[in-house]
Amino acid sequence: MEKIRVLIVDDSVVVRRVLSNTLAAEPDIEVVGSAATASLALAKIDQSRPDVVTLDVELPDMNGLDLLTAIRKTSPRLPVIMFSALTHKAAATTLEALARGATDYVTKPVQSNLAASVEHVQSQLLPKIRALAPRARPTRVSPLPARMHQPPVSSGRIEVLAVGSSTGGPNALCDLFRALPGTLSVPIVVVQHMPPLFTRLLAERLTTSTAIPFREAEHGDVLEPGKGWIAPGDQHLRVVREGATVKLALDREAPENSCRPAVDVLFRSVAEAYGEGVLAVVLTGMGQDGLRGSESIRARRGQVIVQDEATSVVWGMPGIVARAGLAQAVLPLPEIAGDVLRRVGGVSSPGRQAVRG
């Protein structure tokens, strides 16, 4: 079996040792080197030709953002996973790195205990390395099944837009919402798999880079048209109907699909609160979070559209919804906003690989 070649870039000797030992213990991983400085990292990328790079945000001779920019000049498709501390500064830098072309991120373990740190690397970093390595990804776009059984869909008015995303999601969310007007006639609720602090910064970034005002959701918030809410890290987000009013509820119940917040939790709640008035969008991401929630939405005659494989960083979440026959349309990311507007009542946009329900 051809191993996945990983280069570790971090100025901490302890972090390099933990990552190297943990990754090298995996039968499908080969650590081809480590670097404590940006200059050494660039040389080793050229020499060792890694499949994946893990990159610290702070280095002694160049910050992680500038190094990422340098990497992208010579290796535009090389998967780079930011490995950052769970601090405000590191979170802000990581979001900027994603905007500049980083593929994904993992927060560094906060525990000083070695066993806990190893478990964190195994559970958080390893799956992303395996999913993002070029040899682990399909070399061509996989066709959808020729025949897809779909529940009936309502032709009634859309009342809410619910969005789920994970790996590659921050950039996909920015692209989607930049193309939507601030006068959208429905509220927007979003689950992006992210830890606390990151989600608040993501809401701020969406507010400054799009026409739609976003905020990190708070328990009891009342949904309003034209505004967006992001599920806080480590809390499930639900919508709850109280007569004519729909409010947000947060909780820390057990993770679903190893995620909290989970897309399934949000999607089930919007299906219950809005019935056939739901439009859900599943964007790029690992795993299958969103599948069961999409089933609930379709069972109540709501609508689901998903991002296509070619424009997804990882076609896990949208792919499994598409293959289950639950999507009305499978669209390239640049075409999703137009389809959303058409379904909500805005301008129409021709879709590709569309499957009408």
Secondary structure, DSSP 8 states (H G I E B T S, - for coil): ---EEEEEE-S-HHHHHHHHHHHHTSTTEEEEEEESSHHHHHHHHHHH--SEEEEES--SSS-HHHHHHHHHHH-TT--EEEEE-SSHHHHHHHHHHHHTT--EEEE------HHHHHHHIIIIIHHHHHHHSGGGS-SS-----SS--------S---EEEEEE-TTHHHHHHHHHHTS-TT-SS-EEEEE---TTHHHHHHHHHHHHSSS-EEE--TT-B--TT-EEE--TTSEEEEEEETTEEEEEEE----BTTBSS-HHHHHHHHHHHHGGGEEEEE-SBSS-TTHHHHHHHHHTT-EEEEE-TTT-S-BSHHHHHHHTT--SEEE-HHHHHHHHHHHHTS-----SSB---
